[in-house]
Amino acid sequence: MTDWTSGYVADIGYTYGYYAELNPLRVKLAFLHNGLVCPEVGNACELGFGQGVSANLHAAASLTQWHGTDFNPSQAGFAQELATVSGSGAKLYDEAFADFASRSDLPEFDYIGLHGIWSWISDENRAVIVDFIRRKLKVGGVLYISYNTLPGWAAFAPMRHLMTEHAEIIGAEGHGILSRIDGALDFAEKLIATHPTYSRANPQIAERVKKIKGQNRHYLAHEYFNRDWHPMHFSTMAGWLESAKVQFACSAHTLDHIEAVNLTVEQQAFLKEIPDSMFRESVRDFIVNQQFRRDYWIKGARRLSALEQAEALRAHKVMLTTHRADVTLSVTGALGDATLNEAVYKPILDLLADHKPKTLGHIEQAVKAQGIVFTQVVQSAMVLSGIGHLAAVQDEAVTAKAKKHTDRLNAHLLGKARSSNDVNYLASPVTGGGVSVGRFQQLFLLALSQGKKQPSEWAQAVWQILEAQGQKLIKEGKAIDKVEENLIELTAQAQIFAEKQLPVLKALQIA
């Protein structure tokens, strides 16, 4: 019998995560910062879309025509359900990469994205993907690919191998992958307790295992317990992609572009002495002990002149997607925590606090009197985007057309939130992507859509949903037993939601 899973965990579904880096709209700021021409994205593709949350939010929230595949039929079924509800026209299949790549009805793509899947598949499937990129990515098109990276995984790789061996050999048959994962983690802790030379040589391993034990088991099954698990060096990835005729453009994680939070002055000087840009990238991974790369590659890079770059950056439109009071002036890079310059960031954040879209050129003019120059405006946009507080904004005409699809999708997800906290994201036609909105916040929105106007009314409506299912709130690790106390807590959360999240969600045209 053919093993349709190819060694990939298939007996439990992947988590319902959303990955903002897959949003093609995010490409522009990173490309402009590096002086690169960014393509307009009409057709896009996601390979290995999991539950399809990212693909569907991006399809509903933009005018881009999305295609994609995930070999797991239950995951593809959920993804297709969301596509049908939104009416986005996303074409999402449950085919293996080889079958999908051989379809005759696929267009050429301006954008192809893979999040994480590259690290968990066989060399045979990697070859299929590379050939697909070679044939189907347009000239000027962008490839987004993220993957587990060496040297960051080098120390833990032996422990991961041992845990997988335990799950396969010692784990009891018929007990399922989740039980075998728990057994493997318990075994790893017992092994470390004997103080083996391996853990003494790698003291971070014990803390890593402890951290893993607290993570979602469905995530762990797909992250650590597939048959194929191949972190690789950047240069190895470059070798794989060479035949696809793409070249490295830049990191998709905009914080990686800010050297001051990732590299010491000495390290920056050392890297500048390396003439080869690709080798420099490999050396940088050693300096920061890179564990996970999120990269853009391009088929045929074209550079902007200094004038074109400056004009395009000034025209780039952004908005603040976090309540101003919740934005702290701190950032975490490879060097650890750093404090942002208040004299630069405070005026910019105060200007953006109304959550109205503004171009970088408008911001430049508005803060010029405080002595802030354009390079500082651009860097602040890169940092705030990397932290997750700032997002690129679509044209108003695109937003207006996408809104009918996001309204349908969001209404469907709000309905699902009544009985599940699986999908903690909603679609914004303003940013062309997903926004984090927790279950209770979604239920408050549901109550609001049903005509309930006051936080106390939202709390009462949510409590009725929870009580009917025998559910209670958890506070400080303990269930709240009394009805009155549940209502008090829900009302407090609803009030915070009304004051902070709701104005932002209205600006994002979600509420």
C-alpha positions in Angstrom: 0.0 0.0 0.0 1.3 3.5 -0.9 2.1 5.7 2.1 0.3 8.9 1.0 1.8 10.7 4.1 5.4 10.3 2.9 6.4 10.1 6.6 4.6 13.4 7.5 2.4 13.4 10.6 -1.1 13.1 9.3 -3.1 11.4 12.1 -3.7 14.8 13.8 -4.3 18.2 12.2 -1.9 21.1 12.2 -2.6 24.1 14.3 -4.8 27.0 13.0 -2.0 29.5 12.8 -1.7 32.6 10.7 1.7 33.7 9.3 1.8 37.4 8.3 5.0 36.9 6.4 3.0 35.1 3.7 1.1 38.3 3.0 2.5 39.6 -0.4 1.8 43.2 0.8 4.6 42.9 3.3 7.1 42.4 0.5 7.1 46.0 -0.5 8.7 47.7 2.5 11.5 45.1 2.8 12.2 45.4 -1.0 12.1 49.2 -1.0 14.4 49.3 2.0 16.9 47.2 0.0 16.4 49.2 -3.2 14.6 46.4 -5.1 11.7 46.6 -7.5 8.6 44.9 -6.0 6.2 43.2 -8.4 2.4 43.7 -8.3 0.9 40.4 -7.2 -2.1 39.2 -9.3 -1.6 35.4 -8.8 -0.2 33.8 -5.7 0.4 30.3 -4.4 1.0 28.7 -1.0 2.5 25.2 -0.9 1.7 23.2 2.2 -1.0 25.6 3.6 -1.9 23.5 6.6 -5.4 24.4 7.7 -5.4 27.2 5.1 -6.0 30.1 7.5 -3.2 32.2 6.0 -4.2 31.4 2.4 -7.9 32.2 3.0 -7.3 35.4 5.0 -5.0 36.7 2.2 -7.4 35.6 -0.5 -10.4 37.2 1.1 -8.6 40.4 2.1 -7.1 41.2 -1.3 -7.8 41.0 -5.0 -5.0 38.4 -5.5 -6.1 35.1 -6.9 -4.7 32.4 -4.6 -4.0 28.8 -5.4 -2.4 26.2 -3.1 -2.3 22.6 -1.9 -1.9 20.6 1.3 -1.7 16.8 1.1 -3.9 16.3 4.2 -7.5 16.0 3.1 -9.1 17.1 6.4 -7.0 20.2 6.4 -7.8 20.9 2.8 -11.5 20.4 3.5 -11.4 23.1 6.2 -9.5 25.4 3.9 -12.0 24.9 1.1 -14.9 25.6 3.5 -13.4 29.0 4.3 -12.8 29.7 0.6 -16.4 28.9 -0.2 -17.8 31.0 2.6 -15.8 34.1 1.7 -16.4 33.8 -2.0 -12.8 34.7 -2.6 -12.4 32.2 -5.4 -9.3 30.7 -3.8 -8.4 27.3 -5.4 -7.2 25.1 -2.7 -6.4 21.4 -3.2 -5.6 18.3 -1.2 -2.9 17.1 -3.6 0.7 15.9 -3.1 3.2 18.4 -4.4 4.0 16.3 -7.4 0.3 16.0 -8.4 -0.3 19.7 -7.8 2.8 20.7 -9.7 1.7 18.7 -12.8 -1.7 20.4 -13.0 -2.3 22.0 -16.4 -4.8 24.7 -15.1 -2.4 26.7 -13.0 -1.3 30.2 -14.0 2.2 31.6 -13.7 2.6 33.2 -10.3 3.9 36.5 -9.1 4.3 35.1 -5.6 4.9 31.6 -4.2 5.1 31.1 -0.4 6.1 28.2 1.8 6.1 28.5 5.6 8.2 25.9 7.4 7.2 23.0 5.3 10.6 22.8 3.5 12.2 21.5 6.7 9.7 18.6 7.1 9.7 17.0 3.6 11.9 14.6 1.7 14.5 15.5 -0.9 12.2 14.1 -3.5 9.5 16.6 -2.6 12.1 19.4 -2.4 13.1 18.6 -6.0 9.5 18.8 -7.1 9.0 22.2 -5.4 12.2 23.6 -6.9 11.1 22.5 -10.4 7.7 24.0 -9.8 9.3 27.3 -8.8 11.4 27.2 -11.9 8.5 26.6 -14.2 5.7 28.6 -12.5 7.3 31.7 -10.9 7.2 34.6 -13.2 10.2 36.7 -14.1 10.3 39.3 -11.4 8.2 37.1 -9.1 9.0 36.6 -5.4 9.5 33.4 -3.5 8.9 33.5 0.3 10.4 30.5 2.1 11.0 29.9 5.8 12.9 27.0 7.2 14.7 25.7 10.3 18.3 26.8 10.0 21.8 25.7 11.1 23.7 26.5 13.1 20.8 27.4 15.4 19.4 23.9 15.5 22.8 22.1 15.7 22.9 21.6 19.5 19.3 20.3 19.8 19.2 18.1 16.7 20.6 15.0 18.5 17.9 15.3 21.2 15.2 15.7 18.7 16.5 12.6 16.9 16.5 10.7 20.2 12.9 11.8 21.1 11.7 10.7 17.6 13.4 7.3 18.0 11.7 6.9 21.4 8.3 7.7 19.9 8.8 5.1 17.2 10.5 2.3 19.1 9.4 2.6 22.8 6.1 4.4 22.3 3.2 2.0 22.7 1.4 1.0 19.5 -2.2 2.1 19.4 -1.7 4.9 21.8 -1.5 7.6 19.1 1.1 10.3 18.4 0.1 12.6 21.3 0.7 9.9 23.9 4.0 9.0 22.2 5.1 12.6 22.3 4.4 12.8 26.0 6.4 9.6 26.6 9.3 10.9 24.5 9.4 14.2 26.5 9.3 12.4 29.8 12.1 10.2 28.7 14.2 13.2 27.6 13.7 14.8 31.0 14.7 11.6 32.8 17.8 11.4 30.6 18.9 15.0 31.3 18.4 14.3 35.0 21.2 11.8 34.8 23.6 14.7 33.8 24.9 13.1 30.6 28.0 14.7 29.0 25.9 15.8 26.1 23.7 18.1 28.3 26.7 19.3 30.2 28.3 20.3 27.0 25.0 21.9 25.9 23.5 23.4 29.0 20.7 25.0 27.1 19.1 21.6 26.3 17.4 21.1 29.6 15.7 24.5 29.4 14.7 23.8 25.8 13.0 20.5 26.7 11.2 22.2 29.6 9.9 24.8 27.2 8.8 22.3 24.6 6.8 20.4 27.3 4.6 23.5 27.7 3.8 23.8 24.0 0.8 22.7 22.0 1.1 18.9 21.2 -0.4 19.3 17.7 2.3 21.8 17.0 5.0 19.6 18.4 3.9 16.6 16.4 4.4 18.5 13.1 7.5 20.5 14.2 9.6 17.6 15.7 8.1 14.2 15.0 7.9 13.9 11.2 10.1 11.3 9.5 11.9 14.0 7.6 13.4 16.9 9.6 16.2 18.7 8.0 17.4 22.1 9.3 19.9 23.4 6.8 22.5 26.1 6.2 21.7 29.1 4.1 24.2 28.0 1.5 22.6 24.6 1.2 19.3 26.3 0.6 20.9 28.5 -2.0 22.2 25.4 -3.7 18.8 23.9 -3.8 17.2 27.0 -5.4 19.9 27.6 -7.9 18.2 25.7 -10.7 15.0 27.6 -10.1 16.8 30.7 -11.3 16.0 32.7 -8.2 18.4 34.8 -6.2 18.4 35.9 -2.5 16.7 39.3 -2.1 16.5 39.9 1.7 15.0 38.7 4.9 11.2 38.8 5.2 11.6 39.6 8.9 12.1 43.3 8.9 13.9 43.4 12.2 16.7 41.4 10.6 17.4 44.5 8.6 18.2 46.6 11.7 21.8 45.8 12.4 22.0 47.7 15.7 19.6 45.3 17.5 21.3 42.2 16.1 25.0 42.8 15.7 27.7 44.5 17.8 29.8 47.2 16.1 32.7 44.7 15.9 30.4 42.1 14.3 29.1 44.6 11.8 32.6 45.6 10.8 33.6 42.0 10.5 30.8 41.2 8.1 31.5 44.3 6.0 34.9 42.9 5.2 33.4 39.8 3.5 33.1 40.6 -0.2 30.7 37.8 -1.2 27.1 38.7 -0.2 26.0 35.0 0.0 28.9 33.9 2.2 28.3 37.0 4.3 24.8 35.8 4.9 26.1 32.4 6.1 28.6 34.0 8.4 25.8 36.2 9.9 23.8 33.1 10.8 26.8 31.9 12.9 27.1 35.3 14.6 23.4 35.4 15.6 23.1 31.5 15.9 20.2 31.6 13.5 17.5 29.0 14.1 14.8 30.0 11.7 15.1 31.9 8.5 12.3 33.8 6.7 13.6 34.9 3.3 12.5 36.5 0.1 14.0 35.3 -3.2 13.4 36.8 -6.6 13.5 35.6 -10.1 15.4 38.4 -11.8 16.2 41.2 -9.3 16.0 44.8 -10.5 17.4 47.7 -8.6 15.8 51.1 -8.1 17.8 54.3 -8.5 18.3 56.3 -5.3 15.6 58.7 -6.5 13.2 56.0 -7.4 13.8 54.3 -4.1 13.2 57.5 -2.1 10.0 58.3 -4.0 8.6 54.8 -3.6 9.3 54.8 0.1 7.7 58.2 0.6 4.6 56.9 -1.2 4.4 53.7 0.9 1.3 53.7 3.1 1.1 52.2 6.6 -1.1 52.2 9.7 -0.7 51.4 13.4 -2.5 48.2 14.1 -2.0 48.2 17.9 -3.6 50.6 20.4 -1.1 53.3 21.1 -1.0 52.7 24.9 0.0 49.0 24.2 3.1 49.9 22.2 6.2 49.8 24.4 9.4 51.4 23.3 11.4 48.2 23.4 12.5 45.6 20.8 14.2 42.2 21.0 16.9 41.3 18.5 19.7 38.8 18.4 21.6 40.9 21.0 18.6 40.8 23.4 16.3 43.6 24.5 16.9 47.1 23.4 15.2 50.4 24.1 13.9 52.5 21.2 14.8 56.1 20.9 11.8 58.0 22.5 12.7 61.2 20.8 12.1 59.5 17.4 9.4 56.9 18.1 7.1 58.9 20.4 6.2 61.6 17.8 5.8 59.0 15.1 3.6 56.8 17.3 1.5 59.8 18.5 0.9 60.7 14.9 -0.2 57.2 14.0 -2.4 56.8 17.1 -5.6 57.7 15.2 -5.1 54.4 13.2 -5.6 56.2 9.9 -3.4 55.2 6.9 -0.5 57.5 6.3 2.4 57.5 3.8 5.9 57.6 5.0 6.3 60.9 3.2 3.4 62.3 5.2 5.0 61.1 8.4 8.3 62.7 7.4 6.7 66.1 6.9 4.7 65.8 10.2 7.7 65.0 12.4 10.3 67.1 10.6 10.0 69.9 13.2 11.1 67.5 16.0 14.4 67.0 14.1 13.5 63.5 12.8 14.9 62.8 9.3 13.5 60.5 6.6 16.0 57.6 7.3 14.7 57.5 10.9 11.1 57.4 9.7 12.0 54.4 7.4 13.9 52.6 10.1 11.0 53.1 12.6 8.6 51.6 10.0 10.9 48.6 9.6 11.1 48.1 13.4 7.4 48.6 14.2 6.5 46.3 11.3 8.9 43.7 12.6 7.5 43.9 16.1 3.9 43.6 14.7 2.6 47.0 15.4 2.6 48.5 11.9 1.2 47.1 8.6 1.2 48.1 5.0 -2.1 49.4 3.6 -3.9 48.7 0.3 -5.4 51.2 -2.0 -8.9 52.3 -1.0 -10.4 50.8 -4.2 -8.9 47.4 -3.4 -10.1 47.6 0.2 -13.7 48.4 -0.9 -13.8 45.4 -3.2 -12.2 43.0 -0.7 -14.5 44.0 2.1 -17.5 42.0 1.0 -15.3 38.8 1.1 -13.7 39.6 4.5 -17.2 40.4 5.9 -18.4 36.9 4.9 -15.3 35.2 6.2 -15.2 37.0 9.5 -18.9 36.4 10.1 -18.3 32.7 9.6 -15.3 32.7 12.0 -17.2 34.7 14.6 -19.8 31.9 14.5 -17.2 29.2 15.0 -15.8 31.1 18.0 -19.0 30.2 19.9 -17.7 26.7 20.3 -14.0 26.8 19.5 -10.9 28.9 20.0 -9.1 27.3 17.1 -8.9 30.4 14.8 -7.7 33.5 16.6 -7.5 35.7 13.5 -9.9 37.8 11.4 -9.3 39.3 7.9 -8.7 43.0 7.3 -9.4 44.4 3.8 -7.2 47.3 4.8 -4.0 45.4 5.3 -4.8 42.5 3.0 -4.2 40.0 5.7 -5.0 38.6 9.1 -5.2 40.3 12.5 -5.0 38.6 15.8 -8.4 38.5 17.6 -8.9 36.1 20.5 -12.0 34.0 21.1 -13.6 36.3 23.6 -12.9 39.4 21.5 -14.5 37.6 18.6 -17.6 36.8 20.7 -17.8 40.5 21.7 -17.8 41.4 18.0 -20.5 38.8 17.5 -22.7 40.4 20.2 -22.0 43.8 18.6 -23.1 42.5 15.2 -26.3 41.3 16.8 -27.2 44.8 17.9 -25.9 44.8 21.5 -24.2 48.1 22.1 -22.8 48.1 25.6 -19.9 46.1 27.1 -22.2 44.7 29.8 -24.6 43.4 27.1 -21.6 41.8 25.3 -20.5 40.1 28.5 -24.0 38.8 29.1 -24.3 37.4 25.6 -20.9 35.7 25.8 -21.7 34.2 29.2 -24.9 32.7 27.7 -22.8 31.0 25.1 -20.2 29.7 27.6 -22.8 28.6 30.2 -24.8 26.6 27.6 -21.6 24.5 27.0 -20.6 24.1 30.6 -17.6 26.4 30.2 -16.2 28.9 32.7 -13.5 31.5 32.6 -10.1 30.8 33.9 -8.3 33.5 35.9 -4.8 33.0 37.3 -4.9 29.3 36.5 -8.2 28.7 38.3 -11.7 28.3 37.0 -14.2 31.0 38.2 -17.1 29.1 39.7 -19.8 31.7 40.5 -22.0 33.1 37.7 -21.7 36.6 39.1 -17.9 36.5 39.1 -17.8 35.2 35.5 -20.0 38.1 34.5 -17.8 40.6 36.4 -14.7 39.3 34.6 -16.3 39.2 31.2 -17.6 42.8 31.6 -14.1 44.0 32.6 -12.7 42.3 29.5 -15.5 43.7 27.3 -14.7 47.2 28.7 -11.0 46.9 27.8 -12.0 45.6 24.4 -14.3 48.6 23.8 -11.6 51.1 24.8 -8.6 49.5 23.1 -9.2 46.8 20.5 -12.5 47.9 19.0 -11.3 51.3 17.7 -8.4 49.5 16.0 -10.7 46.8 14.5 -13.0 49.5 13.2 -10.0 51.2 11.5 -9.1 47.8 10.0 -12.7 47.5 8.8 -13.2 44.3 10.7 -15.8 45.7 13.1 
